[in-house]
Amino acid sequence: MKILAITACTAGIAHTYIAKEKLENAAKELGDYIKVETQGSIGVEDELTLEDIRDADVILISADIRVNKDRFAGKPVVEIPISMVMKSPKGVISKIHEKLGK
């Protein structure tokens, strides 16, 4: 499955980047492709492109702040608190597989 994700915590420092790493590791273990955009204290990094979005199976927003979802129109979007990724990144991705049947 091709997963795009956004991570963003209230401070935009540690949890944003830890969640990115956890999602990348979990996706790799489960055989998925993932690209993670971070919206941290230094701004947006690894921004999701229109091509990325077009080709994605699902958008995962793991954030404790508001994230603009307008660019994801027509795509399945899963929104969860960043704490869920911190606790069980493989569980989050596995649940997405179940829900999407992929």
N, C-alpha and C positions, 0 to 999 in steps of 0.2 A: 504494500500500500504506500502511496505517496502522501506523506503528512507534512503540512506546513504548520508552524507553531509561532506564537508570540508569547514571550515571557516578560512580565513587568511586575515589580513589587512596589510598595509604597515609597520606599527609600530609593529604589533604583540602583541598589549597590549589590549586596551579596546574593540574595535569593534569586534575583533576575538571572544571574550568570550560573549559579548552582543548578537552578531548574533547567536551564539550557543544556548543561552538561549531562544531567540525569536523563533528560528526554533523548538526547543523542545516543547515549549508551544503551538505553532500553530499546530504542528503535533498532539499533544495530543488532542487538541480541535477538530481537523478534523478526529480523529479516526485512524491516521496512526502511524506506528512504525517508529522511526527515531533513527539513531546513528550518532553522529557528531564528526568528528576528527577535532581537532584544530591544526593549525600550527602557533604557537605564538612565542613570544620572548623567551620562555623557552623550545622551541622545540615542537615536536609532542606529543599530548596527545590523549588518546582514539583512538589509531590507528585502522583503518579499517582492519580487517583480511581477508584472502582469503575466508574463509567461509562466512563472512559478505557479501563480494562482490558477491560471487556465488549466494547467496539467494536474493539479492537486486533487486527491480523493476527498480530503477533509482538512478543515482548518481547526486547530486546537489553540484556544486562547487561555493561557494560564496566567491570570493576572489578578491583582488586588486593586487595580486602578482601572479607570474607564479606558477602553481601547476602541477606536473607531473601526466599525465593521463594514462600512459602506463598500469598500473595495472587494468584499467577499460575496456580493450578491449572487445568488444561484448556487452557492456551494454549501455543503453541510458544515455548520460551525458548532463546535463543542466549546463551552465556556466553563472553566473550573477555577476554584481558588488555587493559588500557587502552592499552598500547603499540601494539596493532594499530590502534586508532582513530587514535592519534597519527600513525602512519606512512601509513595508507591508508584513510581514512574511506569514500571512494566504493567502494573494493574490498570493504570489509566489507559495505556495504549491497547491492552487486551480488551478492555471494556469497549473501546471505540471499534475494534474488530468485530466484537459481538453485535453491537448496535447497527453497524453498517453491513454486516454479513460478508466481510472481506477477510 
